[in-house]
Amino acid sequence: MKVLVSGSRFYRDYQKILAVVKSLDIDLLIAGGCRGADTLAVRAAHQCSIRYIEYPADWQRFGKSAGPRRNQAMLDLEKPDLVLVFHEDLAKSKGTRDMISRVSHAGIPLKIYG
């Protein structure tokens, strides 16, 4: 299955991400290329020999719209079966909340971990 990971740039619980990644039958892990949850998810994919692809936002080209554009591109181009969110305080997040909104609108299953 294709799994997209999103979350806080400040997320640090690698063991939680690793445990979740190991518990799923993932063929491809998709991440946004940011530090924090994205980087830890790619590390877990590498440790588990899972293929992964990263979609870094083009901040210089698109400015503040780069994150939302990247989020939509990951959904449109990769068509994930599941989205995992790792964030400890969603009230303080614009980017992760944007992804959750897009995922909900697309009807893709979503799991949120604190």
N, C-alpha and C positions, 0 to 999 in steps of 0.2 A: 504494500500500500504506500501511497505518497502522503507524507506527513509534513506539514508546514509548522515551523516553530517561530513564535513571536514573543516578545517580552521586554522587560526592563533592561536598559543599558547598565544598570547597577546590580542586576541579579547575580548572585554568587554561589548558589547552592548546586554545585556540580553533581553531587551525589544524587540529588533528587532528579535532575535532568537525566543522568545516566540510568537510574532505575526505571524511569518512565520509558526511555528509549529502548532499553533492554526488554521491557514487558510487551512491546508491540512488534508486529511483523512488518518492519519498515523496509521497503525496497529503495525508496528515495527520500532523503530529508532535505527540505527546502528552508533556507534561512535568509535573513535580510542583510547579513554581513556586518552587523553592529557589534560592539563589545557587549559583554554581559550575556544574556540568555542566548542570543544568536551564536556567539563564539563558543559558549559552553556546549550548545547542542551539536555544533560541527565537531567539536572535540569528542563528544560521546559517539557520534556517527563514525568518526575515524577509529576510535577505540573498538567499536563493534563491527568494523568492516562494512559499513553501510555507505552506499553512494550518497553524495550530497551535492547540492548546488547552492551558490550564494548569489543574492541579488542586491549588491550595494546601491544605496540611493545616490543619485548624481546631484549633490547639493550645489555644486558650482553652476551647473546648467539650469536647474529648476528652482533653486532657492528653497523657500519653506514648503513648496508643494512637492519636493522630491520624495519625502517619506510616504505620503499618501499615494503618489504615482507608483512608487516601488511596490507598496502593499497591493495595489490593484493588479499590477503586472504579474506578481507572484501567483495571485489567484487565477487570473485569466490565462496565463501561459502554462502553468503547471497543473492546474485543476486538482488540488489536493483532496484526498479522501477524508482527512482529519486535520484540524488545526489545534496545536497545543500552545497555551499561553502560560508563561512563567513571569509572574509579577507580584510583588509584595504589597503594593498600594496603588490600585488602578485609579483611585480618585486623583492621583497626582500625575497621571499619564495621558498625554495627548496621542502619541503615536500608537501605543498598544490599544487604546480605546478606539482609535480609527480602524485598526485591523479587526477588532471584535465586531464593530459595526458592519464592516464590509463582509465579514464571514457570516454574520447573522443574516444579512440581506441576501447573500448567495445561498443560504440554506445548507451550509457545510457544517458537519458536526464539529463541536468545539469543546475542549476541556481546559479549565483554568486551574492553575496550581499557584499557591502563594509561596 
